[in-house]
Amino acid sequence: MKILTIALVALLAVLQYDLWIGEGSMTAAWRLDNTISEQKQQNAHLQIRNETLAAEVNDLKSGSAAIEERARSELGMIKKDETFVQIIEDSSNTQK
């Protein structure tokens, strides 16, 4: 009877070890759930960025207004008969 009790306690200890500490344990499952949650948040952020970029590509393909806007802002281009004015603030007069 004593040997059976010791064997059952040992079996219980082995099963509890696998449940809480071993491979596939509850702790590992919790860590995996946290990793999945973080990855889902990152994927949602990247999906929004991709949609924004796709809309910008569509604008560039479909109309000249977006192309004109980019030429003006990024390349400093102006239309014929326009005058380019650049205002530079004096850095010595700005307050800190």
Secondary structure, 3 states (H helix, E strand, C coil): CHHHHHHHHHHHHHHHHHHHCCCCCHHHHHHHHHHHHHHHHHHHHHHHHHHHHHHHHHHHHHCHHHHHHHHHHHHCCCCCCCCCCCCCCCCCCCCC
